Amino acid sequence: MSDLVPVLQSSLTCPVCGAVTLEVMPVNACVVFYECAHCRANLRPKSGDCCVFCSYGTVPCPPIQMGGSKGACCG
Ligand SMILES: [Zn+2]
């Protein structure tokens, strides 16, 4: 069954200032650069993670939710 609907909203927690920002994730793309709206820090995914949502968000990115393995959604 491929009726799985990914969650598209994720709350990103900035590792620098701790600000939490609700962001909408693109369905088929990874977000590897994110600028914190609060402190302007440029966030990058942690090593092993494909995008900033996987590293700092409450919900992993849609390709991961759809069953992809880490890193399978980019590149
Ligand atoms: Zn910040």
N, CA, C, O and the ligand as a Tripos MOL2 file, in Angstrom:
@<TRIPOS>MOLECULE
protein
  301   299    76     0     0
PROTEIN
NO_CHARGES

@<TRIPOS>ATOM
      1 N           0.8480   -1.1920    0.0000 N.3       1 MET1
      2 CA          0.0000    0.0000    0.0000 C.3       1 MET1
      3 C           0.8780    1.2330    0.0000 C.2       1 MET1
      4 O           1.7360    1.3830    0.8700 O.2       1 MET1
      5 N           0.6820    2.0950   -0.9350 N.am      2 SER2
      6 CA          1.4860    3.3020   -0.9670 C.3       2 SER2
      7 C           0.6400    4.5200   -0.6360 C.2       2 SER2
      8 O           0.7880    5.5820   -1.2400 O.2       2 SER2
      9 N          -0.2330    4.3480    0.3180 N.am      3 ASP3
     10 CA         -1.0800    5.4540    0.7370 C.3       3 ASP3
     11 C          -0.4580    6.2900    1.8300 C.2       3 ASP3
     12 O          -1.0820    7.1960    2.3830 O.2       3 ASP3
     13 N           0.7810    5.9680    2.1290 N.am      4 LEU4
     14 CA          1.4560    6.6790    3.1890 C.3       4 LEU4
     15 C           1.5770    8.1650    2.8470 C.2       4 LEU4
     16 O           2.1240    8.5420    1.8110 O.2       4 LEU4
     17 N           1.0670    8.9700    3.7220 N.am      5 VAL5
     18 CA          1.1730   10.4140    3.5000 C.3       5 VAL5
     19 C           2.1720   10.9760    4.4980 C.2       5 VAL5
     20 O           1.9580   10.9090    5.7090 O.2       5 VAL5
     21 N           3.2530   11.5250    3.9900 N.am      6 PRO6
     22 CA          4.2650   12.0240    4.9100 C.3       6 PRO6
     23 C           3.8100   13.2950    5.6220 C.2       6 PRO6
     24 O           3.0490   14.0970    5.0810 O.2       6 PRO6
     25 N           4.2860   13.4480    6.8200 N.am      7 VAL7
     26 CA          4.0700   14.6890    7.5510 C.3       7 VAL7
     27 C           4.9840   15.7410    6.9470 C.2       7 VAL7
     28 O           6.1840   15.5130    6.7920 O.2       7 VAL7
     29 N           4.4310   16.8720    6.6120 N.am      8 LEU8
     30 CA          5.2310   17.8830    5.9280 C.3       8 LEU8
     31 C           5.6370   19.0490    6.8240 C.2       8 LEU8
     32 O           6.3520   19.9560    6.3970 O.2       8 LEU8
     33 N           5.1800   19.0130    8.0490 N.am      9 GLN9
     34 CA          5.5800   20.0870    8.9370 C.3       9 GLN9
     35 C           6.4890   19.5430   10.0160 C.2       9 GLN9
     36 O           6.2140   18.5090   10.6240 O.2       9 GLN9
     37 N           7.5590   20.2470   10.2400 N.am     10 SER10
     38 CA          8.5250   19.8120   11.2350 C.3      10 SER10
     39 C           8.9820   21.0290   12.0170 C.2      10 SER10
     40 O           9.2070   22.0970   11.4470 O.2      10 SER10
     41 N           9.1150   20.8670   13.3070 N.am     11 SER11
     42 CA          9.6230   21.9590   14.1210 C.3      11 SER11
     43 C          11.1280   21.8240   14.2430 C.2      11 SER11
     44 O          11.6410   20.8730   14.8330 O.2      11 SER11
     45 N          11.8190   22.7900   13.6750 N.am     12 LEU12
     46 CA         13.2730   22.7810   13.7270 C.3      12 LEU12
     47 C          13.7480   23.4800   14.9960 C.2      12 LEU12
     48 O          13.3160   24.5900   15.3070 O.2      12 LEU12
     49 N          14.6280   22.8230   15.7110 N.am     13 THR13
     50 CA         15.2280   23.4490   16.8820 C.3      13 THR13
     51 C          16.6510   23.8640   16.5450 C.2      13 THR13
     52 O          17.4920   23.0250   16.2230 O.2      13 THR13
     53 N          16.9110   25.1440   16.6210 N.am     14 CYS14
     54 CA         18.2440   25.6400   16.3080 C.3      14 CYS14
     55 C          19.2170   25.2020   17.3980 C.2      14 CYS14
     56 O          18.9800   25.4490   18.5810 O.2      14 CYS14
     57 N          20.3190   24.5500   17.0010 N.am     15 PRO15
     58 CA         21.2900   24.0820   17.9960 C.3      15 PRO15
     59 C          22.1130   25.2310   18.5780 C.2      15 PRO15
     60 O          22.7980   25.0640   19.5870 O.2      15 PRO15
     61 N          22.0430   26.3750   17.9480 N.am     16 VAL16
     62 CA         22.8410   27.5100   18.4110 C.3      16 VAL16
     63 C          22.0850   28.3140   19.4620 C.2      16 VAL16
     64 O          22.6070   28.5750   20.5460 O.2      16 VAL16
     65 N          20.8520   28.7070   19.1380 N.am     17 CYS17
     66 CA         20.1170   29.5810   20.0530 C.3      17 CYS17
     67 C          18.9160   28.9030   20.6860 C.2      17 CYS17
     68 O          18.3110   29.4500   21.6070 O.2      17 CYS17
     69 N          18.5640   27.7180   20.2050 N.am     18 GLY18
     70 CA         17.4540   26.9940   20.8130 C.3      18 GLY18
     71 C          16.0840   27.4080   20.3110 C.2      18 GLY18
     72 O          15.0700   26.9030   20.7930 O.2      18 GLY18
     73 N          16.0410   28.3140   19.3550 N.am     19 ALA19
     74 CA         14.7530   28.7420   18.8220 C.3      19 ALA19
     75 C          14.0890   27.5960   18.0660 C.2      19 ALA19
     76 O          14.7520   26.8380   17.3580 O.2      19 ALA19
     77 N          12.7980   27.4810   18.2210 N.am     20 VAL20
     78 CA         12.0440   26.4480   17.5150 C.3      20 VAL20
     79 C          11.1990   27.1250   16.4440 C.2      20 VAL20
     80 O          10.4380   28.0500   16.7280 O.2      20 VAL20
     81 N          11.3430   26.6560   15.2190 N.am     21 THR21
     82 CA         10.6240   27.2500   14.1010 C.3      21 THR21
     83 C           9.8770   26.1570   13.3630 C.2      21 THR21
     84 O          10.4600   25.1420   12.9820 O.2      21 THR21
     85 N           8.5950   26.3650   13.1640 N.am     22 LEU22
     86 CA          7.8160   25.3920   12.3990 C.3      22 LEU22
     87 C           8.0310   25.6570   10.9160 C.2      22 LEU22
     88 O           7.7630   26.7510   10.4200 O.2      22 LEU22
     89 N           8.5180   24.6390   10.2180 N.am     23 GLU23
     90 CA          8.7910   24.7790    8.7940 C.3      23 GLU23
     91 C           8.0380   23.7150    8.0190 C.2      23 GLU23
     92 O           7.7450   22.6360    8.5330 O.2      23 GLU23
     93 N           7.7330   24.0350    6.7860 N.am     24 VAL24
     94 CA          7.1100   23.0650    5.8900 C.3      24 VAL24
     95 C           8.2000   22.4740    5.0070 C.2      24 VAL24
     96 O           8.9850   23.2000    4.3970 O.2      24 VAL24
     97 N           8.2340   21.1610    4.9480 N.am     25 MET25
     98 CA          9.2910   20.4860    4.1940 C.3      25 MET25
     99 C           8.8490   20.2150    2.7670 C.2      25 MET25
    100 O           7.6850   19.8950    2.5250 O.2      25 MET25
    101 N           9.7720   20.3420    1.8220 N.am     26 PRO26
    102 CA          9.4660   19.9210    0.4480 C.3      26 PRO26
    103 C           9.3510   18.4090    0.3910 C.2      26 PRO26
    104 O          10.0860   17.7080    1.0870 O.2      26 PRO26
    105 N           8.4460   17.8980   -0.4210 N.am     27 VAL27
    106 CA          8.1740   16.4590   -0.4190 C.3      27 VAL27
    107 C           9.3370   15.6480   -0.9680 C.2      27 VAL27
    108 O           9.6740   14.5980   -0.4210 O.2      27 VAL27
    109 N           9.9450   16.1180   -2.0320 N.am     28 ASN28
    110 CA         10.9520   15.3060   -2.7120 C.3      28 ASN28
    111 C          12.3150   15.9580   -2.7810 C.2      28 ASN28
    112 O          13.0750   15.7350   -3.7240 O.2      28 ASN28
    113 N          12.6150   16.7490   -1.8010 N.am     29 ALA29
    114 CA         13.9220   17.3850   -1.8010 C.3      29 ALA29
    115 C          14.4350   17.4310   -0.3750 C.2      29 ALA29
    116 O          13.6740   17.3890    0.5920 O.2      29 ALA29
    117 N          15.7290   17.5170   -0.2820 N.am     30 CYS30
    118 CA         16.3290   17.6430    1.0270 C.3      30 CYS30
    119 C          16.7590   19.0710    1.2530 C.2      30 CYS30
    120 O          17.2340   19.7510    0.3430 O.2      30 CYS30
    121 N          16.5860   19.5070    2.4690 N.am     31 VAL31
    122 CA         17.0250   20.8520    2.8170 C.3      31 VAL31
    123 C          18.3430   20.7220    3.5680 C.2      31 VAL31
    124 O          18.3750   20.2960    4.7220 O.2      31 VAL31
    125 N          19.4200   21.0900    2.9030 N.am     32 VAL32
    126 CA         20.7360   20.9220    3.5220 C.3      32 VAL32
    127 C          21.2920   22.2320    4.0550 C.2      32 VAL32
    128 O          22.2720   22.2450    4.7990 O.2      32 VAL32
    129 N          20.6660   23.3220    3.6740 N.am     33 PHE33
    130 CA         21.0790   24.6080    4.2330 C.3      33 PHE33
    131 C          19.8620   25.2670    4.8470 C.2      33 PHE33
    132 O          18.8030   25.3550    4.2260 O.2      33 PHE33
    133 N          20.0240   25.7200    6.0470 N.am     34 TYR34
    134 CA         18.9080   26.3950    6.6900 C.3      34 TYR34
    135 C          19.4480   27.5200    7.5490 C.2      34 TYR34
    136 O          20.3610   27.3300    8.3520 O.2      34 TYR34
    137 N          18.8740   28.6830    7.3660 N.am     35 GLU35
    138 CA         19.2990   29.8100    8.1860 C.3      35 GLU35
    139 C          18.2780   30.0270    9.2790 C.2      35 GLU35
    140 O          17.0950   30.2400    9.0140 O.2      35 GLU35
    141 N          18.7460   29.9720   10.5050 N.am     36 CYS36
    142 CA         17.8510   30.1990   11.6370 C.3      36 CYS36
    143 C          17.2850   31.6110   11.5540 C.2      36 CYS36
    144 O          18.0250   32.5880   11.4340 O.2      36 CYS36
    145 N          15.9560   31.6980   11.6200 N.am     37 ALA37
    146 CA         15.3180   33.0040   11.5150 C.3      37 ALA37
    147 C          15.5890   33.8490   12.7500 C.2      37 ALA37
    148 O          15.3890   35.0640   12.7440 O.2      37 ALA37
    149 N          16.0380   33.2020   13.7880 N.am     38 HIS38
    150 CA         16.2140   33.9070   15.0620 C.3      38 HIS38
    151 C          17.6310   34.4650   15.2160 C.2      38 HIS38
    152 O          17.8140   35.6500   15.4950 O.2      38 HIS38
    153 N          18.6240   33.5990   15.0330 N.am     39 CYS39
    154 CA         20.0010   34.0430   15.2640 C.3      39 CYS39
    155 C          20.8230   34.1020   13.9910 C.2      39 CYS39
    156 O          21.9950   34.4780   14.0210 O.2      39 CYS39
    157 N          20.2140   33.7320   12.8690 N.am     40 ARG40
    158 CA         20.8810   33.7860   11.5690 C.3      40 ARG40
    159 C          22.0230   32.7880   11.4350 C.2      40 ARG40
    160 O          22.8560   32.9220   10.5380 O.2      40 ARG40
    161 N          22.0750   31.8100   12.2940 N.am     41 ALA41
    162 CA         23.1000   30.7810   12.1530 C.3      41 ALA41
    163 C          22.7940   29.9430   10.9250 C.2      41 ALA41
    164 O          21.6330   29.6560   10.6320 O.2      41 ALA41
    165 N          23.8300   29.5540   10.2130 N.am     42 ASN42
    166 CA         23.6510   28.6650    9.0740 C.3      42 ASN42
    167 C          23.7770   27.2280    9.5480 C.2      42 ASN42
    168 O          24.8450   26.7910    9.9760 O.2      42 ASN42
    169 N          22.6890   26.5120    9.4680 N.am     43 LEU43
    170 CA         22.6770   25.1390    9.9540 C.3      43 LEU43
    171 C          22.9590   24.1720    8.8090 C.2      43 LEU43
    172 O          22.5150   24.3700    7.6790 O.2      43 LEU43
    173 N          23.7020   23.1330    9.1300 N.am     44 ARG44
    174 CA         23.9820   22.0540    8.1810 C.3      44 ARG44
    175 C          23.5580   20.7550    8.8530 C.2      44 ARG44
    176 O          23.5300   20.6690   10.0800 O.2      44 ARG44
    177 N          23.2300   19.7520    8.0590 N.am     45 PRO45
    178 CA         22.8950   18.4640    8.6740 C.3      45 PRO45
    179 C          24.0870   17.8900    9.4370 C.2      45 PRO45
    180 O          25.2390   18.1060    9.0590 O.2      45 PRO45
    181 N          23.8020   17.1660   10.5030 N.am     46 LYS46
    182 CA         24.8630   16.4340   11.1880 C.3      46 LYS46
    183 C          25.3570   15.3390   10.2610 C.2      46 LYS46
    184 O          24.6450   14.9160    9.3510 O.2      46 LYS46
    185 N          26.5770   14.8830   10.4960 N.am     47 SER47
    186 CA         27.1060   13.8370    9.6210 C.3      47 SER47
    187 C          26.2460   12.5870    9.7440 C.2      47 SER47
    188 O          25.9050   12.1580   10.8460 O.2      47 SER47
    189 N          25.9050   12.0170    8.6090 N.am     48 GLY48
    190 CA         25.0460   10.8480    8.5980 C.3      48 GLY48
    191 C          23.5970   11.1870    8.3530 C.2      48 GLY48
    192 O          22.7960   10.3180    8.0100 O.2      48 GLY48
    193 N          23.2550   12.4560    8.5290 N.am     49 ASP49
    194 CA         21.8870   12.8730    8.2510 C.3      49 ASP49
    195 C          21.8330   13.5390    6.8880 C.2      49 ASP49
    196 O          22.7940   14.1740    6.4520 O.2      49 ASP49
    197 N          20.6880   13.3840    6.2160 N.am     50 CYS50
    198 CA         20.6090   13.8920    4.8480 C.3      50 CYS50
    199 C          20.1490   15.3270    4.7940 C.2      50 CYS50
    200 O          20.4030   16.0140    3.8040 O.2      50 CYS50
    201 N          19.4800   15.8010    5.8240 N.am     51 CYS51
    202 CA         18.9870   17.1650    5.7490 C.3      51 CYS51
    203 C          18.8120   17.7310    7.1510 C.2      51 CYS51
    204 O          18.8780   17.0080    8.1450 O.2      51 CYS51
    205 N          18.5910   19.0210    7.2080 N.am     52 VAL52
    206 CA         18.5010   19.6710    8.5160 C.3      52 VAL52
    207 C          17.2880   19.1900    9.3050 C.2      52 VAL52
    208 O          17.2900   19.2360   10.5350 O.2      52 VAL52
    209 N          16.2610   18.7330    8.6090 N.am     53 PHE53
    210 CA         15.0890   18.2470    9.3350 C.3      53 PHE53
    211 C          15.3960   16.9400   10.0590 C.2      53 PHE53
    212 O          14.9050   16.6970   11.1610 O.2      53 PHE53
    213 N          16.2170   16.1000    9.4230 N.am     54 CYS54
    214 CA         16.5860   14.8470   10.0740 C.3      54 CYS54
    215 C          17.4690   15.1090   11.2990 C.2      54 CYS54
    216 O          17.4420   14.3500   12.2680 O.2      54 CYS54
    217 N          18.2420   16.1790   11.2450 N.am     55 SER55
    218 CA         19.1500   16.4790   12.3420 C.3      55 SER55
    219 C          18.4800   17.2710   13.4570 C.2      55 SER55
    220 O          18.7010   17.0040   14.6390 O.2      55 SER55
    221 N          17.6740   18.2300   13.0820 N.am     56 TYR56
    222 CA         17.1750   19.1810   14.0850 C.3      56 TYR56
    223 C          15.6600   19.2410   14.1870 C.2      56 TYR56
    224 O          15.1270   19.9120   15.0710 O.2      56 TYR56
    225 N          14.9620   18.5520   13.2970 N.am     57 GLY57
    226 CA         13.5160   18.6500   13.2960 C.3      57 GLY57
    227 C          12.8460   17.6150   14.1680 C.2      57 GLY57
    228 O          13.4690   16.6420   14.5920 O.2      57 GLY57
    229 N          11.5790   17.8310   14.4300 N.am     58 THR58
    230 CA         10.8030   16.8640   15.2010 C.3      58 THR58
    231 C          10.3650   15.7050   14.3190 C.2      58 THR58
    232 O          10.0300   14.6300   14.8160 O.2      58 THR58
    233 N          10.3680   15.9240   13.0180 N.am     59 VAL59
    234 CA          9.9180   14.9180   12.0690 C.3      59 VAL59
    235 C          10.9980   14.7790   11.0060 C.2      59 VAL59
    236 O          11.4560   15.7920   10.4780 O.2      59 VAL59
    237 N          11.4230   13.5630   10.6710 N.am     60 PRO60
    238 CA         12.4050   13.4070    9.5960 C.3      60 PRO60
    239 C          11.7970   13.7860    8.2550 C.2      60 PRO60
    240 O          10.5760   13.8670    8.1220 O.2      60 PRO60
    241 N          12.6410   14.0160    7.2710 N.am     61 CYS61
    242 CA         12.1610   14.5050    5.9780 C.3      61 CYS61
    243 C          11.2780   13.4680    5.2860 C.2      61 CYS61
    244 O          11.3880   12.2720    5.5560 O.2      61 CYS61
    245 N          10.4080   13.9300    4.3970 N.am     62 PRO62
    246 CA          9.4490   13.0210    3.7310 C.3      62 PRO62
    247 C          10.0660   11.7900    3.0810 C.2      62 PRO62
    248 O           9.5120   10.7030    3.2440 O.2      62 PRO62
    249 N          11.1760   11.8900    2.3540 N.am     63 PRO63
    250 CA         11.7350   10.6630    1.7510 C.3      63 PRO63
    251 C          12.0790    9.6020    2.7940 C.2      63 PRO63
    252 O          11.9450    8.4080    2.5270 O.2      63 PRO63
    253 N          12.5170   10.0210    3.9680 N.am     64 ILE64
    254 CA         12.8010    9.0660    5.0400 C.3      64 ILE64
    255 C          11.5010    8.4650    5.5640 C.2      64 ILE64
    256 O          11.4150    7.2620    5.8090 O.2      64 ILE64
    257 N          10.5010    9.3110    5.7310 N.am     65 GLN65
    258 CA          9.2130    8.8130    6.2130 C.3      65 GLN65
    259 C           8.6170    7.8060    5.2480 C.2      65 GLN65
    260 O           7.9290    6.8710    5.6580 O.2      65 GLN65
    261 N           8.8860    8.0020    3.9600 N.am     66 MET66
    262 CA          8.3410    7.1030    2.9510 C.3      66 MET66
    263 C           9.1070    5.7930    2.8660 C.2      66 MET66
    264 O           8.8330    4.9640    1.9980 O.2      66 MET66
    265 N          10.0460    5.6100    3.7460 N.am     67 GLY67
    266 CA         10.7200    4.3300    3.8100 C.3      67 GLY67
    267 C          12.1160    4.3090    3.2340 C.2      67 GLY67
    268 O          12.7580    3.2600    3.1840 O.2      67 GLY67
    269 N          12.5890    5.4600    2.7980 N.am     68 GLY68
    270 CA         13.9370    5.5070    2.2650 C.3      68 GLY68
    271 C          14.9400    5.3790    3.3840 C.2      68 GLY68
    272 O          14.6630    5.7420    4.5270 O.2      68 GLY68
    273 N          16.1070    4.8610    3.0520 N.am     69 SER69
    274 CA         17.1470    4.8140    4.0490 C.3      69 SER69
    275 C          17.8650    6.1470    4.0710 C.2      69 SER69
    276 O          17.7640    6.9410    3.1350 O.2      69 SER69
    277 N          18.5860    6.3820    5.1470 N.am     70 LYS70
    278 CA         19.2740    7.6590    5.2760 C.3      70 LYS70
    279 C          20.2210    7.8850    4.1150 C.2      70 LYS70
    280 O          21.0440    7.0300    3.7880 O.2      70 LYS70
    281 N          20.0910    9.0450    3.5000 N.am     71 GLY71
    282 CA         20.9710    9.3890    2.4030 C.3      71 GLY71
    283 C          20.4180    8.9640    1.0500 C.2      71 GLY71
    284 O          20.9470    9.3580    0.0110 O.2      71 GLY71
    285 N          19.3590    8.1640    1.0590 N.am     72 ALA72
    286 CA         18.8300    7.6650   -0.2040 C.3      72 ALA72
    287 C          18.0700    8.7470   -0.9660 C.2      72 ALA72
    288 O          17.8170    8.6210   -2.1640 O.2      72 ALA72
    289 N          17.7170    9.7920   -0.2650 N.am     73 CYS73
    290 CA         16.8610   10.7960   -0.8970 C.3      73 CYS73
    291 C          17.6640   11.8810   -1.5980 C.2      73 CYS73
    292 O          17.0960   12.6570   -2.3680 O.2      73 CYS73
    293 N          18.9440   11.9570   -1.3580 N.am     74 CYS74
    294 CA         19.7040   13.0180   -2.0260 C.3      74 CYS74
    295 C          20.8200   12.4310   -2.8570 C.2      74 CYS74
    296 O          21.1370   11.2450   -2.7670 O.2      74 CYS74
    297 N          21.3990   13.2780   -3.6570 N.am     75 GLY75
    298 CA         22.5680   12.8730   -4.4000 C.3      75 GLY75
    299 C          22.2540   12.3460   -5.7800 C.2      75 GLY75
    300 O          23.1640   11.9660   -6.5180 O.2      75 GLY75
    301 ZN         19.2570   30.0390   15.9780 Zn       76 ZN76
@<TRIPOS>BOND
     1     1     2 1
     2     2     3 1
     3     3     4 2
     4     3     5 am
     5     5     6 1
     6     6     7 1
     7     7     8 2
     8     7     9 am
     9     9    10 1
    10    10    11 1
    11    11    12 2
    12    11    13 am
    13    13    14 1
    14    14    15 1
    15    15    16 2
    16    15    17 am
    17    17    18 1
    18    18    19 1
    19    19    20 2
    20    19    21 am
    21    21    22 1
    22    22    23 1
    23    23    24 2
    24    23    25 am
    25    25    26 1
    26    26    27 1
    27    27    28 2
    28    27    29 am
    29    29    30 1
    30    30    31 1
    31    31    32 2
    32    31    33 am
    33    33    34 1
    34    34    35 1
    35    35    36 2
    36    35    37 am
    37    37    38 1
    38    38    39 1
    39    39    40 2
    40    39    41 am
    41    41    42 1
    42    42    43 1
    43    43    44 2
    44    43    45 am
    45    45    46 1
    46    46    47 1
    47    47    48 2
    48    47    49 am
    49    49    50 1
    50    50    51 1
    51    51    52 2
    52    51    53 am
    53    53    54 1
    54    54    55 1
    55    55    56 2
    56    55    57 am
    57    57    58 1
    58    58    59 1
    59    59    60 2
    60    59    61 am
    61    61    62 1
    62    62    63 1
    63    63    64 2
    64    63    65 am
    65    65    66 1
    66    66    67 1
    67    67    68 2
    68    67    69 am
    69    69    70 1
    70    70    71 1
    71    71    72 2
    72    71    73 am
    73    73    74 1
    74    74    75 1
    75    75    76 2
    76    75    77 am
    77    77    78 1
    78    78    79 1
    79    79    80 2
    80    79    81 am
    81    81    82 1
    82    82    83 1
    83    83    84 2
    84    83    85 am
    85    85    86 1
    86    86    87 1
    87    87    88 2
    88    87    89 am
    89    89    90 1
    90    90    91 1
    91    91    92 2
    92    91    93 am
    93    93    94 1
    94    94    95 1
    95    95    96 2
    96    95    97 am
    97    97    98 1
    98    98    99 1
    99    99   100 2
   100    99   101 am
   101   101   102 1
   102   102   103 1
   103   103   104 2
   104   103   105 am
   105   105   106 1
   106   106   107 1
   107   107   108 2
   108   107   109 am
   109   109   110 1
   110   110   111 1
   111   111   112 2
   112   111   113 am
   113   113   114 1
   114   114   115 1
   115   115   116 2
   116   115   117 am
   117   117   118 1
   118   118   119 1
   119   119   120 2
   120   119   121 am
   121   121   122 1
   122   122   123 1
   123   123   124 2
   124   123   125 am
   125   125   126 1
   126   126   127 1
   127   127   128 2
   128   127   129 am
   129   129   130 1
   130   130   131 1
   131   131   132 2
   132   131   133 am
   133   133   134 1
   134   134   135 1
   135   135   136 2
   136   135   137 am
   137   137   138 1
   138   138   139 1
   139   139   140 2
   140   139   141 am
   141   141   142 1
   142   142   143 1
   143   143   144 2
   144   143   145 am
   145   145   146 1
   146   146   147 1
   147   147   148 2
   148   147   149 am
   149   149   150 1
   150   150   151 1
   151   151   152 2
   152   151   153 am
   153   153   154 1
   154   154   155 1
   155   155   156 2
   156   155   157 am
   157   157   158 1
   158   158   159 1
   159   159   160 2
   160   159   161 am
   161   161   162 1
   162   162   163 1
   163   163   164 2
   164   163   165 am
   165   165   166 1
   166   166   167 1
   167   167   168 2
   168   167   169 am
   169   169   170 1
   170   170   171 1
   171   171   172 2
   172   171   173 am
   173   173   174 1
   174   174   175 1
   175   175   176 2
   176   175   177 am
   177   177   178 1
   178   178   179 1
   179   179   180 2
   180   179   181 am
   181   181   182 1
   182   182   183 1
   183   183   184 2
   184   183   185 am
   185   185   186 1
   186   186   187 1
   187   187   188 2
   188   187   189 am
   189   189   190 1
   190   190   191 1
   191   191   192 2
   192   191   193 am
   193   193   194 1
   194   194   195 1
   195   195   196 2
   196   195   197 am
   197   197   198 1
   198   198   199 1
   199   199   200 2
   200   199   201 am
   201   201   202 1
   202   202   203 1
   203   203   204 2
   204   203   205 am
   205   205   206 1
   206   206   207 1
   207   207   208 2
   208   207   209 am
   209   209   210 1
   210   210   211 1
   211   211   212 2
   212   211   213 am
   213   213   214 1
   214   214   215 1
   215   215   216 2
   216   215   217 am
   217   217   218 1
   218   218   219 1
   219   219   220 2
   220   219   221 am
   221   221   222 1
   222   222   223 1
   223   223   224 2
   224   223   225 am
   225   225   226 1
   226   226   227 1
   227   227   228 2
   228   227   229 am
   229   229   230 1
   230   230   231 1
   231   231   232 2
   232   231   233 am
   233   233   234 1
   234   234   235 1
   235   235   236 2
   236   235   237 am
   237   237   238 1
   238   238   239 1
   239   239   240 2
   240   239   241 am
   241   241   242 1
   242   242   243 1
   243   243   244 2
   244   243   245 am
   245   245   246 1
   246   246   247 1
   247   247   248 2
   248   247   249 am
   249   249   250 1
   250   250   251 1
   251   251   252 2
   252   251   253 am
   253   253   254 1
   254   254   255 1
   255   255   256 2
   256   255   257 am
   257   257   258 1
   258   258   259 1
   259   259   260 2
   260   259   261 am
   261   261   262 1
   262   262   263 1
   263   263   264 2
   264   263   265 am
   265   265   266 1
   266   266   267 1
   267   267   268 2
   268   267   269 am
   269   269   270 1
   270   270   271 1
   271   271   272 2
   272   271   273 am
   273   273   274 1
   274   274   275 1
   275   275   276 2
   276   275   277 am
   277   277   278 1
   278   278   279 1
   279   279   280 2
   280   279   281 am
   281   281   282 1
   282   282   283 1
   283   283   284 2
   284   283   285 am
   285   285   286 1
   286   286   287 1
   287   287   288 2
   288   287   289 am
   289   289   290 1
   290   290   291 1
   291   291   292 2
   292   291   293 am
   293   293   294 1
   294   294   295 1
   295   295   296 2
   296   295   297 am
   297   297   298 1
   298   298   299 1
   299   299   300 2
@<TRIPOS>SUBSTRUCTURE
     1 MET1         2 RESIDUE 1 A MET
     2 SER2         6 RESIDUE 1 A SER
     3 ASP3        10 RESIDUE 1 A ASP
     4 LEU4        14 RESIDUE 1 A LEU
     5 VAL5        18 RESIDUE 1 A VAL
     6 PRO6        22 RESIDUE 1 A PRO
     7 VAL7        26 RESIDUE 1 A VAL
     8 LEU8        30 RESIDUE 1 A LEU
     9 GLN9        34 RESIDUE 1 A GLN
    10 SER10       38 RESIDUE 1 A SER
    11 SER11       42 RESIDUE 1 A SER
    12 LEU12       46 RESIDUE 1 A LEU
    13 THR13       50 RESIDUE 1 A THR
    14 CYS14       54 RESIDUE 1 A CYS
    15 PRO15       58 RESIDUE 1 A PRO
    16 VAL16       62 RESIDUE 1 A VAL
    17 CYS17       66 RESIDUE 1 A CYS
    18 GLY18       70 RESIDUE 1 A GLY
    19 ALA19       74 RESIDUE 1 A ALA
    20 VAL20       78 RESIDUE 1 A VAL
    21 THR21       82 RESIDUE 1 A THR
    22 LEU22       86 RESIDUE 1 A LEU
    23 GLU23       90 RESIDUE 1 A GLU
    24 VAL24       94 RESIDUE 1 A VAL
    25 MET25       98 RESIDUE 1 A MET
    26 PRO26      102 RESIDUE 1 A PRO
    27 VAL27      106 RESIDUE 1 A VAL
    28 ASN28      110 RESIDUE 1 A ASN
    29 ALA29      114 RESIDUE 1 A ALA
    30 CYS30      118 RESIDUE 1 A CYS
    31 VAL31      122 RESIDUE 1 A VAL
    32 VAL32      126 RESIDUE 1 A VAL
    33 PHE33      130 RESIDUE 1 A PHE
    34 TYR34      134 RESIDUE 1 A TYR
    35 GLU35      138 RESIDUE 1 A GLU
    36 CYS36      142 RESIDUE 1 A CYS
    37 ALA37      146 RESIDUE 1 A ALA
    38 HIS38      150 RESIDUE 1 A HIS
    39 CYS39      154 RESIDUE 1 A CYS
    40 ARG40      158 RESIDUE 1 A ARG
    41 ALA41      162 RESIDUE 1 A ALA
    42 ASN42      166 RESIDUE 1 A ASN
    43 LEU43      170 RESIDUE 1 A LEU
    44 ARG44      174 RESIDUE 1 A ARG
    45 PRO45      178 RESIDUE 1 A PRO
    46 LYS46      182 RESIDUE 1 A LYS
    47 SER47      186 RESIDUE 1 A SER
    48 GLY48      190 RESIDUE 1 A GLY
    49 ASP49      194 RESIDUE 1 A ASP
    50 CYS50      198 RESIDUE 1 A CYS
    51 CYS51      202 RESIDUE 1 A CYS
    52 VAL52      206 RESIDUE 1 A VAL
    53 PHE53      210 RESIDUE 1 A PHE
    54 CYS54      214 RESIDUE 1 A CYS
    55 SER55      218 RESIDUE 1 A SER
    56 TYR56      222 RESIDUE 1 A TYR
    57 GLY57      226 RESIDUE 1 A GLY
    58 THR58      230 RESIDUE 1 A THR
    59 VAL59      234 RESIDUE 1 A VAL
    60 PRO60      238 RESIDUE 1 A PRO
    61 CYS61      242 RESIDUE 1 A CYS
    62 PRO62      246 RESIDUE 1 A PRO
    63 PRO63      250 RESIDUE 1 A PRO
    64 ILE64      254 RESIDUE 1 A ILE
    65 GLN65      258 RESIDUE 1 A GLN
    66 MET66      262 RESIDUE 1 A MET
    67 GLY67      266 RESIDUE 1 A GLY
    68 GLY68      270 RESIDUE 1 A GLY
    69 SER69      274 RESIDUE 1 A SER
    70 LYS70      278 RESIDUE 1 A LYS
    71 GLY71      282 RESIDUE 1 A GLY
    72 ALA72      286 RESIDUE 1 A ALA
    73 CYS73      290 RESIDUE 1 A CYS
    74 CYS74      294 RESIDUE 1 A CYS
    75 GLY75      298 RESIDUE 1 A GLY
    76 ZN76       301 GROUP 0 **** ****
